[in-house]
Amino acid sequence: MYLITLKIQEARSKLHPNKPGKVYLSIVEREPMSDGTVRSQHRSVNIGISVPKGAHFRDLREELLPYVYNTYLIIDKLRNSGAPFNVDDVSERLKSVIANDRLDTRIAEDFIWDTDVATLKKDLIPFFRYKKVGSKYAVYEETDMKPESLPELFSLLSRKMLSEGRESTSDSYKSTANSLKRFLGDEDVPLTDVNHNFIEDYAGWLKDNGVADSTQSFYLRTLRAGISHAVKEGIAVFDKDMFRNVNTKVSLDIAGNENACLSRETLLKIANLDLSKSENLDLARDMFMFGFYCRGMELTDIMALTTGNLNGDVLKYRRRGNGKEITLRLDSRALAILKKYYYCPLKFFEQLKN
């Protein structure tokens, strides 16, 4: 599954505050894994368009949409070729089309976007017409709101989130629905029988089947969030105390260390390790230390960063978990990590996406 979106990167020059920004087209390849999670690979392409400060996609619609359209055509052509391909093939072909001035700037009047080829971020959805049969943006309707079992409820929520352009949340609900199906097997449990005991049994099943602690936490947190959303939207009714005494957090069991904390000496050893022979290990260490220097910034928040979050030595971002906005000043060690990547913060953030 491919996702296409556009991002405007505003200039951050203090000397030239009115310097135009740039537009990047982002291509995301999503691959379902055997454990129910989804692995994503991102590639960004500078499409060579300068934009004034404060501009929005709506203001540049005629200029930007052909790039989205051509990316769709590239993916569709690769799919129809029957040969295997990945996100790198898509991005390289798009770069070639742009460099050789072969961009098809006129969108066919009868063109209808097929979401089996690729999907779009929410802000781009209104600009295209969609294939009605099997369209992922048209599958959720009010008549769907009659789930009879928990897997059906989460499948419904997955479709609902996708119809709103919330692909990541949709994937989470879909993965949880698949996990619930494996837990239930052939048993058909109605929603009215889903209670505290059911939640405890599911949590126990996850643990007994060797599911990693982090994945257990993912499923249980998504289950609780989905149930809360269903109650709020009036889709279903559940007891308020269903999750009492059910731990949805990741528990680290490290012998001899109840707090599971790394010592100052250990952190210094990690920071000073010579990993020059392994670019991947070097980047992984830098990501870990960057999160530590940023007051325990979570990996999901680091992965969501762009240079737009950085203004000089001040980093501003919104936590993906609770939506809280965080502003912090980067110290010399965090800045040194950014400067390490060819003295350009963009390189660090692009490395994370890739």
C-alpha angles and dihedrals in degrees: 000000000000129000124199125198141156126230128194113212110199120213115256099197114140090194093051107029092170094052109133121250130231134245121226124192110215123206118194124192113202118198121186111228129213092253092059096257125116124237115211131199120192131202125179125202123196102224093197099244121135117212131193119246113278094020120149132205090252090062092053100037099126092047099044106038096071088064091053090045093050091049088055090050091051093052091045092051092049091049092051092049090070092222121120116260140167142200091281091059090051095048094046092050091049091050089050092050091051095044093049094045092240096132113140099227096181117076111214112253092228094047115132119185113238110205090203085074098045141329131226138225115257096258092058098045097087092058097068140052116237138220104254099205108076093350110159090213093054103042097091117078134155090255088066092067097099106090115168100190137033095253089051090050093053093044087053092049090049091054091045093053091047091052087056092050093251096134098164093053089044090055091050092052091046092051091049091049089054091049091051090051090054090049094050097040108182093342115114108210114186119224090249089066094053105106142133093294091052091053091049091049091050092049090049092049091053091052095043091051093058097252110166116257092244091051091047088054091048094053095044094046091048090047091052093045092049093049091048091050092049091051092047092050093045092242094126142355123235138168114270095227098050093122099044111141090003110125111217095175127097110260117206115206108197116166114245094007116084093178093048091223128153116232122240089249092054092049091050090051091052092047093049099042114127103234097157091123093061117050092188094051090045091054092045090053091048091051091050094048092043089056090048093050089049092062097269098317110188121244092240089057092047091051090052094054123114131179085262087074091059126078110173105303094338119100120197123182142148120241111243092214103056103004093240114154114234126196121186139161113238115233124221093271094055091045090049089059091053092046090049090072098076090302089285123110090205090066091057094050092045089051089055092052092049 
